Amino acid sequence: MLNYHHLRYFWIVAHEGNLTRAARKHNIAQSALSMQISALEEYLGQPLFERAGRRLVLTEAGHIALDFADAIFAKGDELLGTFGRLAEAHQKVLRVGALATLSRNFQVGFLRPLFADPEITVIVRSGTLDELLGSLKLYDLDIVLSTGVPNRDHATPWIVHIIDTQPVGLIGQPRSDRYQQPLEVLLRREPLIVPSPESTIRTGFDALVHRLGIHPRIVAEIDDMAMLRLVAREHNGLAVIPPIVVTDELRSGMLVEYAELPELVETFCAITMPRRFPNPLLRLVLPGNTTPE
């Protein structure tokens, strides 16, 4: 039978690409690693590595073995995650990943149903979408909040729940000469603070001004909604931003929405994975108060 201990050592070295570094990082004797990999190669009847200078490079057989090893140990993590979740269910903990650039107001609104129960603990981690989805796959997170829908295939069957769609407006400090001005005049005349080109809002905004034949005067590009909110408060330009991001400022009169940008919306979604034993707390925050089966 296949020795999974040998396979684990091969998997570690394959991802490190260096025998010495793998031994040091995982506190394993280099000779032990080398012997275990040799035993696996003998068992499979194929060389798994070849040397390229100081690096170990996977052979064709090595690439095939690594694909299987990745799948095998991912399933092992899933097994531990599943039973770990069952063991801690009584603790009432929900682990949430949130895109680092995501609106804080949206996050608070999404999590509000959990705050009513003092026995519930909410753990929020920020990061890039790739980082958060990786943690979701490894059971380190129960749910990921995002404004983008990730690519999905048979190996990563994400479940995407659309939580909300928000209009996008031109928002800035109160100024009498801006009131009652048509949208096109504001876009041509005012300095604009916009999301970065990677944002779905920016993609729609660029298409809008192109259709209108306008070359806007962009004075700031910002990829973080919290920072965009602060700049909108301090700068005399107009920000292209969903009103939900600046709810408090609009309510207090610190900022004013002068126009809504047609057909521009920000889509807020929650991403989960199919689980045999989903976290029961997801019922409190997902649409329809149900967890995916």
N, C-alpha and C positions, 0 to 999 in steps of 0.2 A: 504494500500500500504506500501511497505517497506520504512522505514525511513532511508535515506542515511546518515543523520547526526549521527544517532546511529551507523550505519555501519562504518563510518569514525573513530569514537572513538574506536570501537572494533579493527579496523585495526591498529590504532596507538599503542594500548596496546599490541596487539599480536606481533608486531615487536619489541617492547621494552622488553617484557617479565616481566615487573614490573610496577605496577600501579603508585607508587610514582615517579619513574624515568620518566615515560611517562607524568605525570601531570606537573612535573617540566620542562621538556624539551620543552613542547608545551604550557606552561603557562596556564594550565587548572586546575581548582580545582579538587582535587582527588575525592571528593564526587560526583562531576558532572560526571566524567568519570565512576565511579562505577554505578551511577544511569542509565546512558545511556546504559551501557553494560547489566545491569539487564533488562532494557526494551526490548533490542534486544533479549535476551535469552527468555524472556516471549513470545515475538512475534513469535519466531521460535519454541518455545516449546522444546528447547534443551539447556543443560548447555554447554557453550563454553569454560570455563576455569575450572581448578581445581588447588588447591594450592599444591606446593611442596616446603616446607620451605618458603622462602621469594619470591619465584618466582611463577608466574602464568603460568601454563602449559596448552596448548591447549588440549581439549578433541578430540575425533574422529570427533564430529560435528564441533568443533572449527577449525580443519584442513580443513574440507570441506568449511566452511564459509570463511576462510582466502584465499583459492584458488579463490573463486568467488570475494572476495573483491580486491585481487591483480589485477585480470583481469578488474574489473569495474573501479578502479582508474587509471590503466594504460590507459584504453580507454579515461578517462577524461583528462589525460595528453596529449594524442594524439590529442584530440579535441582542447585543448588550444594551443598546439604547432602548429597545422595546421593553425588556425586563427591568431596566433601570427606571423607566417611566412608570411601570406598574408599581415598583417598590416605593416610589416617592409620590404617588398620586395623592396620598393623604396630606402631603405638605402644601398642596394648592399653589404651585409655582408655575408661572407662564414665562417662557423665555422668548423675547421678541427681538428680532433684528430689524433695524431701521436704516434705510439709505441715509448716508451722512448729510446729504443735501435736502432731505425731506422736511417739509413744513413742520415746525414744532407744534403749531396749533392743531394740525391734523392728527399728529401722534397722540396728543393729549385727548382730543375728542374720541379717537378710536379706543383708547384705553380706559376712558371714563367709567364704563360699566364695571370694570374690575376694582376701581377705587372704593366702591361702596362697601366692599366686604373686607374688613380689617384682617381677616385670616389669609387673604390672597397676597402673594408676593409677586411683583412684576419685575423682571430683569430685562433691561433694554440695552442692546449692544448696537453701536453704529459701525458702518463700514461701507465698502463698495458693494455693488450688487453681486459680483462674483464671489467675494469673501463671504457674504451672508448666505448665499445659496449653498456654498460649500459647507458651512456650519449647519444649515438646515438638513442637508443630506446625511451628515454625521450625527444627527440627533442632538447637537448642541443648541439648536433653536427649535421652537415649535412653529414659528410663523415669521415671515419677512414682510415688511411694509416697504412699498416702492411706488414710483410713478412710472415705471417702465415694465413691460411684460417681457420676461426672459424667453430666449429660444428654448424650445422643448422638443424632445424626441423620445423614442421608446425607453432609452436609458435614464432619462430625467423627466418623468411625467409630472411636471409641476401642475398644481391646481391653482388657478388664478381667480381670485374673488374680487370683482369690481366693487369697491366700497363707496366711492363717490366720484362725481365729476364736477369740477368747479370752473366757472367762467374765468376768463383772464381780462384784466382791465388796465387802463392807463391811470396810475395813481400817483399823486404827489401832494406837496404842501398846498394849503389853501392860497389862492391868488385870484383876485377879481377878474383879471384880464383873460383867464382861462375858461371861465364859466360860459356856457352856451356856445362854445367854439365847436365846429364840426370836427369829427375824428381826423379827417385828412389834414386839416389845418394844424392840429396839435402834433400830428406825426411829422409834418414838414418843419414846423417852427421850433418845437421844444427839444432840448437835449434829452436823450433817452438812456435809461438804465435798463439793461436787458439781461436775461439769463445767457449762459455760455452756449456756444454752438451745439454742444452735445445734448442740450435739453430739448424735449419734445415741444415745449412752449416756443423756444427760439426757432425751431424748424417751421412751425406754423406762422410765427411772426414774420420771418423772412419771406415766406410765400405770400403773405398778405401785402406787405409793402411792395413786393415785386408786381403783384396784380394791380396795385394802385399807381404804379409808376413813381414811387417815392424813394428817395435816397435819404434815409434818416440820419440824424446826427447822433451817433452812439458815443456816449461819454464814459460808459462803464459796462463791462461784461462780468457777471458774477455767477458762479455755479452753485453757491450755497444760499438757500432760501432765507436762513437766519441773517446772513450778511446782507442779502438783498433788501431785507426788511429794514435793517439799520441804515443802509445807504439811502433808501427812500425817505427815511425820516430826516436825514442830515443834508441831503443834496437838494438843490432847487429844480432838478430835472424831474421828468416823469418816469416812473418805473413800470415796466411790463411785468405784471405780477398778479396771481390770483388773490382776490380780496380776503380769502380765508387766512392768508399768511399775515395780514395786517389788520385783523379783526379789531383788536383793541384800539389801534390808532385811528381807524375809521369811526369807531364808536365815540371816541373822545374828541374828534374833530381835528386831530393833529394832521391827519391825511384825508384827502378827498379823492373819490373815484370820479374822474371826468368823463370817461367813456368806457364802454365794454367793447373788446375787440371781437368782431364777428367771427364765429366758427372756431374760435380758439378756446380750448378747454384743457385743464389739467386733470388727468385721470389718476386717481389714487387707488391702489390695489393692495391686496394681501395675498401672499403666496404661501401655500402649504404643500406638503407631500402626502401621497396616500399612505396611511398608517393603519396597521392592524388594530392598534390601540391608541387612537388619537388623544391628545390632552383634552380632558373634558371641559377645561376652561375656555376652549375655543368657541364653545356654544354661546358664550356671553358676548363675543365680539364679531363673529362672522355673520354675514347677511342671512336672515331667516333663522338665526339662532340654532344652526345645525352644524355639525362637523361632517366632513366628507368621509364616506365609507370606503 
